[in-house]
Amino acid sequence: MSGALPSPACLLLVFNRPDTTAQVFAAVRAARPARLYVAADGARAQRAGEAQLVEQARAIASAVDWPCELRTRFRERNLGCRQSVSEAIGWFFEQEPEGIVLEDDCVPAPAFFPYCAELLARYRDDERIGIVCGTALGDLGGLGLLWDDEDYVYSRYPSVWGWASWRRVWRDYDVGMAQWARRREDILALTAHARLRALQGAIFDRVAAGAIDTWDYQVSYLLWTTQRLAIAPRGNLIENVGFRADATHTRHAGLLAQRARLGGATLANPLRAPRQMLPNLAYQRYLEGMATRSLASRVLDRLRAMLR
């Protein structure tokens, strides 16, 4: 897909993995955004050798050699995933009305950038849309989950493995999920899959209590509490290369790792919108089944580790 629009401003979130950072930066470099923001948490003092890895990742992500305004936000001390990432994204959207966010293990396909540029412009003032996702977890057309004449779907389930959004949306983000306890049952009632609903409730309880050091479940909470939808492409535009032992959350390669590979789907230019502004229920059921199996597997892994 060729795009006439310039690549949007981009935020690159890096930490201690120079090798995956290099892969993501190479894709950003090829897209040549006019403004690049790089944010990194500080090294953990108790991790031997981590400071060197952090410095290497920062140097790689800052090696801009095309006409580009580079801004950096490098922490001296470690704040943890929850605080450092959420504050970095907030910093980005303070400077930019819209843009792309990439983590250091989410390698985008070339088509990801024009896809985001077109949809950021198309839905710029449409409050029904909250996030443009690059991850589809499979070829949706090949799976029979969409009409042949559409290039993306609407869904209540976002993915933050390569995404784009607007300042108008992020201003409603609440990393502490202050209203979760009051709205818990209403939010969970939106998930038809009973087993997933139970797993979601347990996880979101821990996230709201600060027991899980993360920022991403709060994006789902943001969409659900503001009645906004996510967009996912016909074919996956992001490959997650971070499933390994040094990852913060994606340590075990399983079903999600298999699905988080680049697909071969071709997107039209201009992109063909769904026929109606409604969630694609077939895609949502597909995600619910996958998420249930993935979350259950992670719970079993934790239980086995505790029993060793």
C-alpha positions as CSV (number, residue, x, y, z in Angstrom):
1,M,0.0,0.0,0.0
2,S,1.5,3.3,-1.0
3,G,0.5,6.3,1.0
4,A,0.6,10.0,0.1
5,L,0.5,11.1,3.7
6,P,3.7,11.6,5.5
7,S,4.6,9.2,8.3
8,P,3.1,10.4,11.6
9,A,5.3,11.4,14.6
10,C,6.5,8.3,16.4
11,L,7.3,7.4,20.0
12,L,9.8,4.6,20.4
13,L,9.9,3.0,23.9
14,V,13.1,1.2,24.6
15,F,14.9,-0.3,27.6
16,N,17.5,-3.0,27.8
17,R,17.4,-5.0,24.5
18,P,19.7,-3.5,21.9
19,D,19.1,-6.3,19.4
20,T,15.3,-6.0,19.2
21,T,15.6,-2.2,19.4
22,A,17.8,-2.3,16.3
23,Q,15.1,-4.2,14.4
24,V,12.4,-1.7,15.3
25,F,14.5,1.3,14.7
26,A,15.4,0.0,11.2
27,A,11.7,0.0,10.4
28,V,11.2,3.5,11.8
29,R,14.3,4.7,9.9
30,A,12.8,3.3,6.6
31,A,9.6,5.2,7.3
32,R,11.5,8.5,8.0
33,P,9.0,10.3,10.3
34,A,9.7,14.0,10.6
35,R,9.6,13.8,14.4
36,L,10.8,10.9,16.5
37,Y,10.5,10.7,20.3
38,V,12.6,8.1,22.2
39,A,11.8,7.3,25.9
40,A,13.7,4.9,28.1
41,D,13.4,3.8,31.8
42,G,16.6,3.8,33.9
43,A,18.6,0.6,34.6
44,R,17.9,-1.4,37.7
45,A,20.8,-1.1,40.1
46,Q,20.6,-4.7,41.2
47,R,20.9,-6.1,37.6
48,A,24.5,-6.5,36.8
49,G,25.4,-5.2,33.3
50,E,21.9,-3.7,32.6
51,A,23.2,-0.2,32.6
52,Q,25.4,-1.0,29.6
53,L,22.5,-2.6,27.7
54,V,20.3,0.4,28.5
55,E,22.9,2.8,27.1
56,Q,23.3,0.7,24.0
57,A,19.6,0.6,23.3
58,R,19.3,4.4,23.8
59,A,22.2,5.0,21.3
60,I,20.6,2.7,18.7
61,A,17.2,4.4,19.0
62,S,18.7,7.8,18.8
63,A,20.9,7.3,15.7
64,V,18.8,9.5,13.4
65,D,20.4,10.1,10.0
66,W,17.4,11.5,8.0
67,P,15.7,14.9,8.3
68,C,14.0,14.5,11.6
69,E,13.4,16.3,14.9
70,L,14.6,14.0,17.7
71,R,13.4,14.4,21.3
72,T,14.5,12.0,24.1
73,R,13.3,11.3,27.6
74,F,15.9,9.1,29.4
75,R,15.3,8.3,33.0
76,E,18.3,8.2,35.4
77,R,16.6,5.8,37.8
78,N,14.3,2.9,37.2
79,L,10.6,3.7,37.6
80,G,9.1,0.4,36.4
81,C,7.0,-0.4,33.4
82,R,3.7,1.1,34.8
83,Q,5.1,4.5,35.6
84,S,7.8,4.9,33.0
85,V,5.7,3.9,30.0
86,S,2.5,5.6,30.9
87,E,4.4,8.9,31.6
88,A,6.3,8.6,28.4
89,I,3.2,8.2,26.3
90,G,1.6,11.1,28.2
91,W,4.7,13.2,27.4
92,F,4.4,12.2,23.7
93,F,0.8,13.3,23.4
94,E,1.5,16.5,25.2
95,Q,3.7,17.4,22.3
96,E,1.7,15.7,19.5
97,P,-2.0,15.7,18.7
98,E,-1.7,12.2,17.2
99,G,1.0,9.7,16.5
100,I,2.4,6.1,16.5
101,V,3.7,4.3,19.6
102,L,6.1,1.4,19.2
103,E,7.8,-0.7,21.9
104,D,11.3,-2.1,21.4
105,D,10.1,-5.6,20.5
106,C,7.3,-4.7,18.1
107,V,8.7,-4.7,14.5
108,P,6.3,-3.0,12.0
109,A,5.9,-3.9,8.4
110,P,6.4,-1.1,5.9
111,A,2.6,-0.9,5.3
112,F,2.0,-0.1,9.0
113,F,3.1,3.5,8.7
114,P,0.8,4.6,5.8
115,Y,-2.0,2.5,7.4
116,C,-1.7,4.5,10.6
117,A,-1.3,7.8,8.7
118,E,-4.5,7.3,6.8
119,L,-6.6,6.1,9.7
120,L,-5.3,8.8,12.1
121,A,-6.5,11.4,9.5
122,R,-9.8,9.6,8.7
123,Y,-10.9,9.3,12.4
124,R,-9.2,12.4,13.7
125,D,-12.4,13.9,15.0
126,D,-14.4,10.8,15.5
127,E,-14.9,10.1,19.2
128,R,-16.2,6.6,18.5
129,I,-12.6,5.4,17.7
130,G,-9.9,5.3,20.4
131,I,-7.0,3.4,19.0
132,V,-5.6,2.1,15.6
133,C,-3.9,-1.2,16.2
134,G,-1.2,-2.8,13.9
135,T,-1.8,-6.3,15.3
136,A,-4.5,-8.5,14.0
137,L,-3.2,-11.9,15.3
138,G,-3.7,-13.6,11.9
139,D,-5.1,-13.1,8.4
140,L,-8.6,-12.1,9.2
141,G,-9.8,-12.6,5.6
142,G,-8.3,-16.1,5.5
143,L,-10.0,-16.9,8.8
144,G,-13.3,-15.8,7.4
145,L,-13.7,-13.0,10.0
146,L,-14.5,-10.1,7.6
147,W,-16.1,-9.2,4.3
148,D,-13.9,-9.3,1.3
149,D,-14.3,-5.6,0.6
150,E,-12.9,-4.2,3.9
151,D,-9.3,-3.7,5.1
152,Y,-9.9,-3.4,8.8
153,V,-12.4,-4.2,11.5
154,Y,-13.7,-2.5,14.6
155,S,-13.4,-4.2,17.9
156,R,-13.8,-3.5,21.7
157,Y,-10.4,-5.3,22.2
158,P,-7.3,-3.2,21.6
159,S,-3.7,-4.4,21.1
160,V,-0.7,-2.3,22.0
161,W,1.8,-4.2,19.9
162,G,2.3,-1.3,17.6
163,W,-0.5,1.3,17.7
164,A,-1.5,4.8,17.0
165,S,-3.9,7.2,18.7
166,W,-4.8,10.8,19.4
167,R,-4.3,13.3,22.3
168,R,-8.1,13.5,22.5
169,V,-8.2,9.9,23.6
170,W,-5.1,9.7,25.8
171,R,-6.3,12.6,28.0
172,D,-8.9,10.1,29.3
173,Y,-6.2,7.5,30.2
174,D,-6.1,6.6,33.9
175,V,-3.1,4.4,34.9
176,G,-4.6,3.9,38.3
177,M,-8.0,2.9,37.1
178,A,-9.7,4.9,39.8
179,Q,-13.2,4.0,38.8
180,W,-12.6,0.2,38.4
181,A,-14.2,-0.9,41.7
182,R,-17.3,1.2,41.1
183,R,-17.7,0.1,37.5
184,R,-16.3,-3.4,37.7
185,E,-19.5,-5.4,37.2
186,D,-20.8,-3.2,34.4
187,I,-17.4,-3.4,32.5
188,L,-17.1,-7.2,32.9
189,A,-20.7,-7.7,31.8
190,L,-19.6,-6.5,28.3
191,T,-17.6,-9.8,27.9
192,A,-19.8,-12.6,26.8
193,H,-17.2,-15.3,27.3
194,A,-17.7,-16.5,30.9
195,R,-14.3,-17.9,31.5
196,L,-12.5,-14.9,30.0
197,R,-14.8,-12.6,32.1
198,A,-13.5,-14.3,35.3
199,L,-9.9,-14.1,34.2
200,Q,-10.3,-10.5,33.2
201,G,-11.8,-9.6,36.6
202,A,-9.0,-11.2,38.5
203,I,-6.3,-9.5,36.4
204,F,-7.9,-6.1,36.4
205,D,-8.4,-6.3,40.2
206,R,-4.6,-6.8,40.5
207,V,-3.8,-4.0,38.0
208,A,-6.1,-1.5,39.8
209,A,-4.4,-2.5,43.1
210,G,-1.0,-1.8,41.6
211,A,0.0,-5.5,42.1
212,I,1.0,-5.8,38.4
213,D,3.6,-3.4,37.1
214,T,2.0,-2.6,33.8
215,W,0.3,0.1,31.7
216,D,-1.4,-1.8,28.9
217,Y,-4.5,-3.3,30.5
218,Q,-5.4,0.3,31.3
219,V,-5.8,0.9,27.6
220,S,-8.7,-1.6,27.4
221,Y,-10.1,0.0,30.5
222,L,-9.9,3.4,28.7
223,L,-11.9,2.1,25.7
224,W,-14.5,0.3,27.8
225,T,-15.2,3.3,30.1
226,T,-15.4,5.8,27.2
227,Q,-17.3,3.5,24.8
228,R,-14.7,3.8,22.1
229,L,-13.6,1.1,19.6
230,A,-10.2,-0.2,18.4
231,I,-9.3,-0.8,14.8
232,A,-7.4,-3.9,13.6
233,P,-6.0,-4.5,10.1
234,R,-7.0,-7.2,7.7
235,G,-3.6,-8.8,8.1
236,N,-1.1,-8.5,10.9
237,L,1.3,-5.5,10.4
238,I,3.4,-6.1,13.6
239,E,5.8,-8.9,14.5
240,N,6.4,-9.3,18.2
241,V,10.0,-10.5,18.6
242,G,10.1,-10.1,22.3
243,F,8.9,-13.6,23.5
244,R,12.0,-14.6,25.4
245,A,13.4,-14.9,29.0
246,D,14.5,-11.2,29.3
247,A,11.1,-9.8,28.5
248,T,9.1,-8.0,31.1
249,H,5.8,-9.7,30.4
250,T,6.0,-11.8,27.2
251,R,8.5,-14.5,28.4
252,H,6.8,-17.6,27.1
253,A,6.3,-18.2,23.4
254,G,3.0,-19.8,22.8
255,L,-0.2,-19.3,20.8
256,L,0.1,-15.5,20.8
257,A,3.7,-15.7,19.7
258,Q,2.7,-17.9,16.8
259,R,-0.1,-15.4,15.8
260,A,2.1,-12.3,16.3
261,R,4.0,-12.8,13.0
262,L,3.7,-10.7,9.9
263,G,1.0,-11.7,7.6
264,G,0.9,-11.5,3.8
265,A,-2.5,-9.7,3.4
266,T,-2.6,-6.8,1.0
267,L,-4.3,-3.6,2.0
268,A,-6.1,-1.3,-0.6
269,N,-5.3,2.3,-1.2
270,P,-7.3,4.0,0.1
271,L,-8.2,1.7,2.8
272,R,-11.7,0.1,2.6
273,A,-13.7,0.7,5.7
274,P,-16.2,-1.7,7.3
275,R,-19.8,-1.4,6.1
276,Q,-21.0,-0.4,9.5
277,M,-19.5,1.3,12.5
278,L,-20.0,-1.8,14.7
279,P,-17.7,-4.2,16.4
280,N,-16.9,-7.3,14.3
281,L,-18.4,-10.0,16.6
282,A,-16.7,-12.9,14.8
283,Y,-13.2,-11.3,15.3
284,Q,-14.1,-10.6,19.0
285,R,-15.1,-14.2,19.6
286,Y,-11.8,-15.3,17.9
287,L,-9.8,-13.0,20.3
288,E,-11.8,-14.1,23.3
289,G,-11.0,-17.8,22.6
290,M,-7.4,-17.0,22.0
291,A,-7.1,-14.8,25.1
292,T,-8.7,-17.3,27.3
293,R,-6.3,-20.1,26.3
294,S,-3.3,-17.7,26.6
295,L,-4.3,-16.4,30.1
296,A,-5.1,-19.8,31.4
297,S,-1.7,-21.1,30.2
298,R,0.0,-18.2,32.0
299,V,-1.8,-19.0,35.2
300,L,-0.8,-22.6,35.0
301,D,2.8,-21.6,34.4
302,R,2.7,-19.5,37.6
303,L,1.2,-22.3,39.6
304,R,3.8,-24.8,38.4
305,A,6.6,-22.3,39.3
306,M,5.2,-21.9,42.8
307,L,5.0,-25.7,43.3
308,R,8.7,-26.3,42.3
